[in-house]
Amino acid sequence: MHIHVRHRTIYDYSAPVRLAPHRLRLSPRGVGVDVLEETVAVDPTPCGRTETTDLHGNRVLALDFDGETERFVVDSRFTVETHPTPTTPPSALPRLPWTCVVAEDFATYRDEPDLDDAVRAFAADLAEASDGEPVAFLERLNHTLFERTDRHIRGSGYAQTPAETLARGSGACRDVTVLFMAAARSQGLAARFVSGYQARAETADGLRHLHAWPEVFLPGLGWRGYDPTHGLPVTDGHVAIGAGPDQLATMPIEGGFYGAGVTSTLAYDVCIEAED
């Protein structure tokens, strides 16, 4: 599948400000993704621009600025060709819960601070209903969250806690993602937060937005994505731009500004075109 994405972000300030250093995570990443074309335009023009890779394998564009501005614009565009990836491990996996199946290298992705008892019980019930089979558990978790969660769009802000989303039965894609991750981690699985784009999914407001979904590491298969917002497995219609142990590690635009008493407003526009 060929997917073209344009993501334009605009920050307006109530008075001139000096921009702090910024880090952009807007580049496609992941297995089964070939980048055919990519540009990132920034206004005002940075005085320093460095491409690097962070601890979690995300491609990062580091920017430095001088002077003052009342507007900051980032215009990211890329075209990729995506390919389906395997969905079934080559051999049978141990029954859940896992205690030491995944190497200690993945401890960051297994850690779930302050895991709520209700979330733990929710996951345990699903694991029992799946006879402890990891892939069946993840598919059941994906479908259950899709069926039980009233999904809405929240353009900015951090995710709710897993317990809040479970109790409320509602949330944005990032809220459902962190609940999925917490449930998976409670069974000893390594899970990570992914931000990116979904090529063809319907949205409540008819517009396109940055999307979020979880991935789980399965031995013999690698990182396997699920999309509980839409009740689907992650396929060649998804393009990741950031992955990490939590939402903060995947922020597409990270930075700030210097200006006493200055306020800012955010606007964005996402356009996605796909063809088989």
Backbone bond lengths (Angstrom), bond angles and torsions (degrees), N, CA, C in turn:
res aa  C-N    CA-C-N  psi(-1)  N-CA   C-N-CA  omega(-1)  CA-C   N-CA-C  phi
1 M - - - 1.455 - - 1.528 109.45 -
2 H 1.337 116.49 137.32 1.456 121.77 173.38 1.534 108.82 -98.30
3 I 1.320 115.81 129.08 1.464 121.29 -178.43 1.518 109.11 -128.35
4 H 1.314 115.39 127.62 1.469 121.35 175.90 1.523 108.52 -112.95
5 V 1.326 116.32 130.11 1.464 122.18 -178.39 1.521 109.63 -126.35
6 R 1.324 115.30 134.57 1.463 121.17 166.81 1.526 107.43 -124.47
7 H 1.323 115.85 126.59 1.468 122.01 -179.30 1.525 107.28 -128.54
8 R 1.318 115.83 109.48 1.461 121.94 -177.62 1.529 108.89 -110.89
9 T 1.324 116.58 126.24 1.462 122.83 -178.54 1.519 109.40 -122.76
10 I 1.348 116.36 133.18 1.466 121.31 -177.39 1.522 109.44 -128.94
11 Y 1.321 115.90 124.94 1.467 122.48 171.36 1.526 108.02 -109.07
12 D 1.322 116.94 124.77 1.465 122.24 174.31 1.520 108.87 -110.55
13 Y 1.344 115.85 139.64 1.463 121.75 -177.06 1.524 110.11 -116.26
14 S 1.318 115.88 147.20 1.468 120.88 -176.19 1.524 112.67 -73.34
15 A 1.314 117.55 -12.07 1.468 123.20 177.49 1.524 107.19 -158.14
16 P 1.324 118.67 163.57 1.464 120.35 179.15 1.533 111.79 -57.01
17 V 1.341 115.61 138.84 1.461 121.82 -179.96 1.527 109.48 -133.05
18 R 1.315 115.08 162.14 1.456 121.56 169.17 1.526 107.21 -100.96
19 L 1.318 116.72 129.16 1.459 121.07 -178.70 1.526 110.63 -81.09
20 A 1.318 116.39 132.31 1.461 121.87 173.33 1.530 108.98 -74.88
21 P 1.327 118.46 166.65 1.466 119.83 173.78 1.530 110.65 -55.96
22 H 1.312 115.75 141.96 1.463 121.87 -179.37 1.524 110.21 -122.45
23 R 1.333 114.87 153.43 1.462 122.54 173.96 1.532 107.42 -127.44
24 L 1.324 116.05 122.70 1.463 121.72 -178.56 1.522 109.86 -106.89
25 R 1.320 115.52 132.17 1.468 122.08 172.96 1.525 106.75 -119.48
26 L 1.299 115.77 84.29 1.461 121.62 -174.80 1.530 112.39 -128.37
27 S 1.327 117.39 5.36 1.464 121.54 -175.81 1.522 110.97 -94.38
28 P 1.333 117.48 140.00 1.467 120.58 178.76 1.528 111.14 -60.54
29 R 1.327 115.32 146.83 1.457 121.51 179.49 1.517 109.30 -147.29
30 G 1.330 116.00 165.67 1.454 119.53 171.73 1.517 114.17 112.92
31 V 1.329 114.30 164.95 1.461 122.44 178.10 1.524 109.25 -72.11
32 G 1.334 116.28 142.34 1.456 120.28 177.09 1.508 114.56 79.18
33 V 1.344 118.12 18.05 1.464 122.28 -179.91 1.526 109.29 -125.94
34 D 1.326 116.82 118.96 1.463 122.52 174.52 1.522 108.41 -107.02
35 V 1.331 117.19 122.59 1.460 121.73 179.82 1.526 108.54 -84.46
36 L 1.322 116.77 118.28 1.457 122.17 -179.61 1.520 112.10 -93.34
37 E 1.323 116.53 -33.06 1.463 121.21 -178.35 1.522 108.29 -157.81
38 E 1.343 116.27 143.02 1.464 119.30 -178.83 1.521 110.42 -157.72
39 T 1.335 116.43 133.45 1.460 121.96 173.25 1.527 108.75 -141.68
40 V 1.329 115.62 147.11 1.461 121.88 172.31 1.520 106.96 -132.80
41 A 1.337 116.23 109.81 1.465 121.87 179.31 1.521 108.94 -100.15
42 V 1.336 116.30 136.84 1.462 121.81 -177.14 1.518 109.20 -129.12
43 D 1.336 116.36 134.88 1.463 122.72 176.73 1.535 108.34 -134.30
44 P 1.340 118.85 122.49 1.461 127.91 7.35 1.532 112.43 -72.35
45 T 1.324 115.28 158.77 1.458 120.69 -179.46 1.527 110.54 -64.34
46 P 1.323 118.19 126.30 1.465 119.81 180.00 1.526 111.68 -69.88
47 C 1.322 115.77 151.76 1.465 120.11 175.42 1.521 111.21 -84.81
48 G 1.333 116.70 -14.53 1.458 122.12 175.65 1.510 110.38 -142.49
49 R 1.328 116.07 138.47 1.468 120.82 -176.12 1.528 107.66 -145.85
50 T 1.341 117.37 114.53 1.457 121.92 -175.02 1.521 109.93 -131.69
51 E 1.330 116.61 131.82 1.458 121.62 176.46 1.525 109.28 -96.28
52 T 1.316 116.19 134.57 1.458 121.09 -178.24 1.522 109.32 -150.07
53 T 1.324 116.59 -177.50 1.463 123.00 177.24 1.517 108.43 -129.40
54 D 1.326 117.35 134.81 1.463 119.30 -178.07 1.529 111.30 -89.04
55 L 1.324 115.48 -177.95 1.459 122.60 -175.31 1.520 112.80 -58.46
56 H 1.327 117.40 -28.45 1.463 121.91 -174.71 1.527 112.89 -98.68
57 G 1.338 116.77 9.79 1.452 120.60 177.00 1.508 115.01 85.72
58 N 1.328 118.15 9.79 1.460 121.31 177.91 1.527 109.89 -80.59
59 R 1.302 116.12 139.98 1.462 120.76 172.64 1.530 108.07 -77.55
60 V 1.324 115.95 127.71 1.460 121.85 -173.83 1.522 109.62 -123.64
61 L 1.327 115.76 135.11 1.459 122.57 173.04 1.519 107.43 -107.62
62 A 1.339 116.76 111.37 1.464 122.40 -178.77 1.526 109.39 -94.23
63 L 1.344 116.29 130.04 1.459 122.15 -174.94 1.522 110.80 -123.55
64 D 1.338 115.49 141.73 1.465 122.58 171.75 1.522 108.42 -124.38
65 F 1.342 116.09 148.70 1.460 121.21 -175.48 1.523 110.81 -131.80
66 D 1.333 114.73 155.96 1.461 120.28 167.45 1.526 108.26 -132.44
67 G 1.314 117.86 167.64 1.455 121.01 -178.00 1.515 112.40 77.84
68 E 1.340 115.58 -172.41 1.461 122.25 -178.66 1.525 110.71 -121.71
69 T 1.328 115.40 159.23 1.457 120.78 179.45 1.523 109.69 -154.57
70 E 1.325 116.25 157.39 1.464 121.46 173.59 1.526 111.33 -108.96
71 R 1.339 116.76 1.28 1.467 120.78 179.57 1.528 108.83 -149.61
72 F 1.340 115.05 142.07 1.465 122.19 177.31 1.523 107.26 -130.02
73 V 1.341 116.53 121.42 1.463 121.86 -175.08 1.530 109.74 -124.14
74 V 1.324 115.79 131.39 1.466 122.29 173.62 1.522 107.60 -122.61
75 D 1.330 116.15 122.26 1.463 122.05 -178.44 1.525 108.26 -120.53
76 S 1.331 116.10 103.94 1.462 122.24 -178.29 1.524 109.62 -103.94
77 R 1.339 115.42 132.36 1.463 120.58 177.85 1.519 108.96 -138.23
78 F 1.331 116.06 138.30 1.464 118.42 173.58 1.520 110.30 -155.00
79 T 1.330 114.02 157.98 1.455 122.62 172.58 1.515 107.71 -125.68
80 V 1.320 116.50 130.09 1.461 121.03 179.92 1.520 110.13 -129.46
81 E 1.313 114.88 157.36 1.459 121.68 168.42 1.522 106.82 -112.31
82 T 1.326 116.51 123.48 1.462 120.62 -177.41 1.525 110.51 -108.72
83 H 1.325 114.93 152.45 1.464 121.68 -177.37 1.525 109.46 -131.68
84 P 1.327 117.99 141.51 1.469 120.14 177.24 1.525 110.69 -60.31
85 T 1.319 116.27 146.38 1.461 121.70 178.19 1.523 109.60 -117.82
86 P 1.338 118.11 158.59 1.473 120.66 -178.83 1.526 111.59 -57.80
87 T 1.321 115.86 146.54 1.466 120.65 -178.39 1.521 113.18 -117.14
88 T 1.332 117.26 -9.19 1.461 120.82 -177.07 1.521 110.05 -121.64
89 P 1.327 118.72 128.15 1.468 120.91 177.42 1.526 110.89 -58.66
90 P 1.347 117.91 147.74 1.467 120.43 -177.59 1.522 113.89 -69.41
91 S 1.322 118.10 -16.14 1.462 121.10 178.71 1.520 109.56 -144.69
92 A 1.325 115.81 164.57 1.462 120.61 -177.89 1.526 110.80 -63.35
93 L 1.321 116.00 144.16 1.458 121.96 179.90 1.523 110.17 -103.14
94 P 1.336 117.94 152.60 1.470 120.81 177.75 1.525 111.39 -60.91
95 R 1.313 116.06 155.17 1.456 121.79 178.75 1.527 111.26 -71.10
96 L 1.306 115.23 152.23 1.461 121.73 176.41 1.528 110.12 -81.79
97 P 1.340 117.84 155.76 1.470 126.65 -1.91 1.526 111.64 -79.49
98 W 1.339 115.87 152.96 1.459 121.32 177.35 1.522 109.77 -90.85
99 T 1.322 115.32 146.52 1.470 119.88 175.48 1.519 111.94 -118.66
100 C 1.332 117.98 -37.17 1.470 119.65 -178.13 1.518 112.04 -144.56
101 V 1.338 117.75 25.37 1.462 120.72 -178.88 1.516 110.71 -71.22
102 V 1.339 117.36 -41.03 1.464 122.49 -178.77 1.520 108.76 -92.72
103 A 1.336 116.66 135.76 1.459 122.13 -175.38 1.523 111.76 -60.28
104 E 1.333 114.59 157.61 1.460 120.47 179.63 1.522 111.94 -61.16
105 D 1.342 117.25 -20.63 1.465 120.25 177.08 1.526 111.18 -57.67
106 F 1.325 116.88 -21.99 1.458 121.51 -177.09 1.528 112.09 -99.46
107 A 1.318 117.04 14.37 1.465 120.22 -176.72 1.520 112.00 -57.71
108 T 1.337 117.19 -37.19 1.464 120.84 179.36 1.518 111.25 -59.21
109 Y 1.329 116.48 -32.95 1.461 121.26 -177.10 1.528 112.48 -89.61
110 R 1.326 117.04 -9.86 1.467 120.33 177.47 1.522 112.22 -97.27
111 D 1.321 116.54 -19.10 1.464 120.82 -174.74 1.525 110.73 -73.92
112 E 1.320 116.73 129.25 1.465 122.58 177.09 1.526 107.69 -130.78
113 P 1.340 117.50 90.83 1.469 120.23 -177.55 1.533 111.49 -61.22
114 D 1.306 115.32 140.27 1.467 121.36 174.38 1.527 112.41 55.27
115 L 1.316 116.51 45.96 1.463 120.27 178.84 1.523 110.11 -62.07
116 D 1.327 115.94 125.25 1.458 122.31 -177.02 1.529 110.57 -74.79
117 D 1.338 116.29 142.67 1.462 120.88 -179.13 1.524 111.87 -61.70
118 A 1.335 116.89 -35.85 1.465 119.91 -179.51 1.527 110.78 -66.62
119 V 1.329 116.82 -38.94 1.464 120.65 177.98 1.523 109.79 -67.66
120 R 1.324 116.59 -41.79 1.465 120.66 178.55 1.536 110.74 -60.35
121 A 1.326 116.56 -44.43 1.464 120.73 -179.79 1.526 111.30 -67.16
122 F 1.329 116.32 -39.60 1.466 121.61 177.31 1.524 110.14 -57.70
123 A 1.331 116.76 -47.20 1.460 120.94 -179.41 1.525 111.41 -67.58
124 A 1.330 116.93 -40.09 1.462 120.43 -179.47 1.525 111.36 -62.60
125 D 1.326 116.93 -38.83 1.466 120.68 178.01 1.531 110.89 -63.59
126 L 1.327 116.33 -41.86 1.466 119.83 179.91 1.524 110.91 -68.17
127 A 1.333 116.81 -38.30 1.463 120.13 178.36 1.525 110.85 -64.38
128 E 1.334 116.62 -40.77 1.463 120.41 178.59 1.525 110.44 -65.24
129 A 1.339 116.49 -41.23 1.467 120.33 179.21 1.524 111.66 -66.23
130 S 1.328 116.62 -21.42 1.466 122.13 179.53 1.523 111.70 -97.07
131 D 1.341 116.60 8.82 1.465 122.43 -179.15 1.529 111.53 57.52
132 G 1.334 116.23 29.85 1.456 120.86 177.21 1.509 115.05 73.13
133 E 1.316 118.27 5.87 1.467 121.05 -177.86 1.529 108.63 -80.34
134 P 1.342 119.04 120.33 1.468 120.98 -170.77 1.523 114.82 -58.85
135 V 1.330 118.32 -47.81 1.462 119.89 -177.54 1.525 110.44 -66.00
136 A 1.323 117.18 -42.02 1.469 120.35 177.58 1.525 110.58 -62.39
137 F 1.335 117.19 -39.64 1.466 121.08 177.51 1.523 110.94 -61.17
138 L 1.323 117.47 -46.26 1.466 120.79 -177.74 1.524 111.24 -66.47
139 E 1.317 117.08 -39.08 1.463 120.00 177.28 1.527 110.76 -66.00
140 R 1.327 116.46 -40.32 1.464 120.45 178.82 1.529 110.35 -66.74
141 L 1.328 117.05 -41.64 1.462 121.55 177.59 1.522 110.45 -61.36
142 N 1.319 116.66 -44.17 1.460 121.69 179.47 1.529 110.86 -59.52
143 H 1.317 116.16 -48.27 1.469 120.90 -178.08 1.525 111.32 -68.73
144 T 1.330 117.02 -40.07 1.465 120.60 -178.17 1.521 111.43 -64.00
145 L 1.329 117.41 -44.14 1.466 119.90 179.13 1.525 110.98 -65.22
146 F 1.313 116.76 -36.99 1.468 119.77 176.98 1.527 110.86 -63.49
147 E 1.320 117.03 -42.70 1.458 121.10 -176.95 1.527 112.50 -73.11
148 R 1.325 117.87 -33.24 1.462 121.08 -171.67 1.527 114.24 -96.94
149 T 1.316 118.39 -9.75 1.460 120.26 -172.95 1.519 111.42 -106.82
150 D 1.320 116.03 127.23 1.459 122.29 173.13 1.525 107.11 -82.75
151 R 1.312 116.67 109.53 1.459 121.18 -171.42 1.523 111.24 -92.03
152 H 1.328 115.41 139.66 1.454 120.85 176.28 1.519 109.30 -141.63
153 I 1.317 115.86 170.28 1.463 121.60 -178.17 1.518 109.31 -102.46
154 R 1.330 115.78 129.97 1.456 122.26 174.71 1.520 106.38 -131.72
155 G 1.337 115.84 107.71 1.457 120.93 -166.36 1.507 116.03 -66.24
156 S 1.316 119.05 -21.86 1.457 121.02 -178.29 1.521 109.61 -149.86
157 G 1.327 115.75 171.60 1.458 120.70 179.21 1.514 112.25 102.01
158 Y 1.326 114.76 167.41 1.456 120.73 -178.48 1.528 110.68 -87.36
159 A 1.310 114.97 164.75 1.460 120.59 -178.95 1.525 111.43 -70.04
160 Q 1.325 115.65 151.19 1.459 121.71 169.31 1.525 108.88 -65.22
161 T 1.317 117.16 163.68 1.457 119.14 172.11 1.526 108.89 -70.39
162 P 1.335 117.74 155.04 1.464 119.66 176.69 1.527 112.71 -55.37
163 A 1.337 116.62 -39.52 1.468 120.04 -179.31 1.521 111.28 -64.06
164 E 1.335 117.30 -39.07 1.465 120.70 179.05 1.519 110.98 -63.55
165 T 1.320 116.87 -45.63 1.461 119.87 -178.80 1.520 111.14 -65.70
166 L 1.324 117.14 -40.29 1.462 120.20 178.66 1.523 110.85 -64.10
167 A 1.329 117.25 -43.31 1.467 121.11 -177.70 1.525 111.93 -70.07
168 R 1.326 116.63 -40.96 1.466 120.63 -177.32 1.518 112.38 -77.95
169 G 1.319 116.66 -29.23 1.454 119.86 -175.41 1.507 112.70 68.12
170 S 1.338 117.16 27.05 1.457 121.13 179.39 1.519 109.39 -152.64
171 G 1.334 115.02 155.34 1.452 118.91 177.75 1.514 111.75 167.46
172 A 1.331 114.76 169.58 1.458 122.02 174.39 1.527 109.00 -83.94
173 C 1.334 116.16 176.06 1.462 119.50 -175.99 1.526 112.00 -58.54
174 R 1.328 117.99 -37.29 1.470 119.79 -179.30 1.526 111.32 -69.21
175 D 1.336 117.31 -30.18 1.462 120.74 177.76 1.527 110.85 -68.27
176 V 1.322 116.03 -44.82 1.463 120.72 179.22 1.527 109.99 -66.22
177 T 1.327 115.72 -34.66 1.465 120.28 179.12 1.524 111.71 -62.76
178 V 1.332 117.55 -47.51 1.467 118.84 -177.57 1.534 111.32 -70.30
179 L 1.323 118.09 -28.07 1.466 120.15 174.19 1.525 110.16 -68.22
180 F 1.316 117.01 -43.94 1.467 120.92 176.81 1.526 109.64 -58.30
181 M 1.341 117.03 -46.55 1.460 121.25 -179.29 1.524 111.56 -60.03
182 A 1.333 116.72 -44.41 1.464 120.42 -179.02 1.524 111.00 -63.37
183 A 1.325 116.78 -41.87 1.462 120.51 179.18 1.526 110.74 -63.90
184 A 1.333 116.70 -44.02 1.465 120.53 179.26 1.527 111.07 -64.34
185 R 1.329 116.67 -43.76 1.466 120.54 -179.26 1.522 111.84 -64.90
186 S 1.318 116.83 -31.90 1.466 119.32 179.42 1.523 111.57 -64.86
187 Q 1.335 116.70 -18.90 1.460 121.96 177.25 1.530 112.13 -99.39
188 G 1.333 116.56 12.08 1.456 121.12 176.73 1.506 115.26 86.34
189 L 1.332 117.64 7.13 1.458 121.79 179.66 1.526 110.74 -86.05
190 A 1.319 116.25 148.93 1.460 121.65 174.28 1.523 108.42 -88.51
191 A 1.335 116.68 127.00 1.465 121.42 -177.21 1.519 109.69 -133.52
192 R 1.325 116.07 149.02 1.459 120.12 178.17 1.525 111.29 -137.21
193 F 1.329 114.62 157.94 1.466 123.86 -179.60 1.526 107.76 -90.42
194 V 1.326 116.29 133.83 1.463 121.53 -179.78 1.522 109.33 -125.74
195 S 1.323 116.40 134.88 1.463 121.09 172.51 1.521 108.68 -114.69
196 G 1.335 116.13 148.18 1.455 119.81 -178.45 1.514 111.25 172.78
197 Y 1.317 115.36 -145.54 1.461 121.13 -174.09 1.526 109.67 -134.80
198 Q 1.328 115.42 145.21 1.460 122.72 175.14 1.513 107.05 -114.52
199 A 1.330 116.81 123.68 1.459 120.48 -165.85 1.519 114.26 -69.33
200 R 1.331 118.78 -36.98 1.462 118.64 -166.76 1.518 115.11 -130.92
201 A 1.288 119.30 7.22 1.464 120.58 -176.67 1.523 111.40 -73.57
202 E 1.330 115.76 145.61 1.457 121.46 175.21 1.528 109.77 -75.96
203 T 1.328 116.44 147.98 1.461 121.01 176.58 1.521 109.54 -122.72
204 A 1.320 115.68 158.17 1.463 120.58 -175.27 1.517 112.22 -62.85
205 D 1.334 117.54 -33.39 1.462 120.26 -177.45 1.524 113.25 -102.10
206 G 1.329 117.52 3.59 1.449 121.09 178.94 1.514 114.59 77.34
207 L 1.337 117.63 2.05 1.457 122.35 -179.87 1.523 109.81 -104.81
208 R 1.331 116.06 169.03 1.456 120.98 177.68 1.522 109.73 -101.49
209 H 1.332 115.70 146.14 1.459 121.69 -176.88 1.523 109.51 -141.26
210 L 1.315 115.84 162.45 1.456 119.84 167.18 1.527 107.51 -61.24
211 H 1.319 116.19 139.67 1.462 121.24 -175.00 1.530 109.66 -115.15
212 A 1.317 116.63 163.09 1.465 122.26 176.38 1.516 109.49 -137.61
213 W 1.337 115.74 145.43 1.459 121.19 176.25 1.533 108.87 -156.22
214 P 1.320 117.95 162.98 1.460 121.01 178.81 1.525 111.79 -96.47
215 E 1.321 115.17 155.18 1.457 122.39 168.38 1.524 108.44 -125.86
216 V 1.325 115.71 146.60 1.465 122.49 179.77 1.523 108.41 -124.63
217 F 1.336 116.42 136.97 1.462 119.93 -179.97 1.519 110.10 -86.07
218 L 1.343 115.46 122.70 1.459 122.11 177.93 1.522 108.54 -118.96
219 P 1.331 118.89 120.04 1.462 121.25 -179.52 1.525 111.67 -53.95
220 G 1.326 115.87 134.23 1.452 121.48 -178.76 1.509 113.88 87.98
221 L 1.322 117.05 -13.12 1.463 121.82 -178.69 1.518 111.63 -123.00
222 G 1.318 116.94 -31.77 1.462 121.19 -177.36 1.516 111.07 91.54
223 W 1.328 115.63 -155.10 1.465 120.85 -179.19 1.519 109.61 -76.49
224 R 1.332 115.53 122.18 1.470 122.25 -177.51 1.514 108.44 -115.12
225 G 1.344 116.94 126.15 1.453 121.44 -175.24 1.522 113.72 -94.87
226 Y 1.335 114.44 146.77 1.467 122.69 175.19 1.523 108.03 -132.52
227 D 1.330 116.19 149.46 1.463 120.87 -178.39 1.528 109.19 -124.39
228 P 1.337 117.88 83.08 1.465 120.60 -177.93 1.517 113.70 -67.73
229 T 1.325 118.19 -17.29 1.463 120.28 175.59 1.518 110.76 -64.30
230 H 1.336 116.23 -34.38 1.458 120.97 -178.30 1.527 112.71 -114.13
231 G 1.340 117.22 -1.97 1.454 120.55 178.64 1.510 113.70 70.16
232 L 1.344 116.83 30.43 1.456 121.80 -174.36 1.524 110.90 -127.95
233 P 1.331 117.38 157.11 1.462 119.02 168.26 1.525 109.24 -73.50
234 V 1.314 116.48 153.95 1.462 120.14 175.27 1.524 107.88 -74.77
235 T 1.329 115.63 129.16 1.460 121.80 -173.95 1.519 109.83 -126.96
236 D 1.338 115.02 -161.34 1.461 119.45 179.10 1.524 112.00 -73.91
237 G 1.328 118.47 1.26 1.455 121.46 174.05 1.514 113.62 -90.90
238 H 1.335 117.39 -0.69 1.459 122.45 177.36 1.525 109.64 -106.21
239 V 1.330 116.43 139.68 1.467 121.83 175.42 1.521 108.30 -128.46
240 A 1.319 116.89 116.02 1.464 121.65 -179.98 1.521 110.82 -85.79
241 I 1.344 116.13 144.74 1.460 121.10 172.47 1.527 111.66 -122.77
242 G 1.322 117.54 -11.38 1.459 120.47 179.31 1.510 110.70 -156.77
243 A 1.329 116.86 142.50 1.459 121.99 176.57 1.518 108.77 -145.80
244 G 1.327 116.17 144.51 1.456 120.31 -179.69 1.512 110.53 -174.72
245 P 1.326 117.70 177.31 1.462 120.78 -177.65 1.517 114.22 -69.34
246 D 1.349 117.55 -15.97 1.462 120.89 178.88 1.525 109.37 -153.32
247 Q 1.315 115.71 175.65 1.461 120.78 -177.05 1.521 112.12 -61.37
248 L 1.331 117.78 -38.77 1.460 121.30 -176.13 1.520 112.21 -59.66
249 A 1.323 117.29 -31.24 1.460 121.29 -177.95 1.518 112.76 -75.40
250 T 1.337 117.35 -5.88 1.466 120.72 -176.05 1.526 112.96 -118.88
251 M 1.324 118.12 9.70 1.462 119.86 -175.65 1.529 110.32 -56.95
252 P 1.343 119.04 125.32 1.467 120.24 -177.37 1.521 113.29 -67.53
253 I 1.331 117.43 -34.11 1.466 121.81 177.13 1.523 107.50 -130.45
254 E 1.316 116.07 116.39 1.461 122.05 -176.50 1.526 108.71 -122.30
255 G 1.317 117.13 121.99 1.461 121.05 -179.43 1.512 110.69 166.45
256 G 1.317 116.62 -166.80 1.456 120.75 -178.37 1.516 110.98 -162.65
257 F 1.330 115.84 -162.05 1.461 120.31 -179.67 1.518 109.39 -148.74
258 Y 1.338 115.17 162.26 1.457 122.59 177.38 1.523 108.40 -112.70
259 G 1.334 115.82 122.31 1.457 120.39 178.86 1.515 109.88 175.93
260 A 1.309 117.30 109.24 1.463 121.46 -177.12 1.522 110.93 -65.63
261 G 1.337 116.45 128.84 1.452 121.50 176.47 1.509 115.17 73.51
262 V 1.322 117.98 6.63 1.466 121.54 -177.98 1.530 109.71 -86.44
263 T 1.318 116.11 137.91 1.459 121.61 174.60 1.523 109.58 -108.86
264 S 1.322 115.75 160.51 1.464 120.38 -179.10 1.517 110.27 -133.02
265 T 1.322 115.45 154.20 1.463 121.97 173.63 1.519 108.47 -126.78
266 L 1.311 115.41 149.12 1.461 121.87 -177.22 1.519 109.95 -118.63
267 A 1.330 115.62 135.41 1.461 121.91 172.28 1.528 107.70 -136.56
268 Y 1.320 116.24 147.99 1.464 118.40 178.66 1.520 109.70 -148.65
269 D 1.322 114.74 158.91 1.458 121.34 177.76 1.525 107.81 -143.17
270 V 1.328 116.35 127.81 1.457 121.76 179.77 1.523 108.80 -120.01
271 C 1.317 115.90 128.17 1.466 121.94 177.08 1.525 108.00 -123.28
272 I 1.328 117.15 127.72 1.459 122.16 -178.64 1.523 108.83 -129.26
273 E 1.320 115.91 127.86 1.460 121.79 175.81 1.524 108.35 -124.55
274 A 1.333 116.66 136.66 1.461 120.42 -177.71 1.522 110.12 -136.48
275 E 1.320 114.91 145.70 1.464 120.39 174.98 1.524 108.77 -146.24
276 D 1.326 115.81 141.63 1.467 120.64 -179.20 1.525 110.35 -74.54
